[in-house]
Amino acid sequence: MKTMPTETPRRDDSFLNLVDFKWLMAGQGWWVNLTRLQRDKEYMRECLARAMQSRSDLLQQRGAALLGLQ
């Protein structure tokens, strides 16, 4: 029996990245509303500014990566 190779669908990890960012922010004591983060550009800018000012290198990296999702 011959089988046809199938292409693995690409996952859209943007939501997972947002959840990761949310929990990293929570670790710094900052609560992030994911629904608002996705809809309110000014709120996203404020959250990203906080992330970039944190002492967490990982949070800064995730914040920088999210800048492309705006």
Residue pairs with C-beta under 8 A, 6 or more apart in sequence:
14 69
17 62
17 65
17 66
17 69
18 34
18 37
18 38
18 66
18 69
19 34
20 62
21 32
21 47
21 51
21 59
21 62
21 63
21 66
22 32
22 34
22 37
24 51
24 56
24 58
24 59
24 62
25 31
25 32
25 47
25 50
25 51
25 59
26 32
27 56
27 59
28 50
28 54
28 56
28 59
30 47
30 50
32 47
33 43
36 43
37 43
37 44
37 47
38 44
41 70
44 66
44 70
45 70
47 63
48 63
48 66
48 67
51 59
51 60
51 62
51 63
51 66
52 60
52 63
52 64
54 60
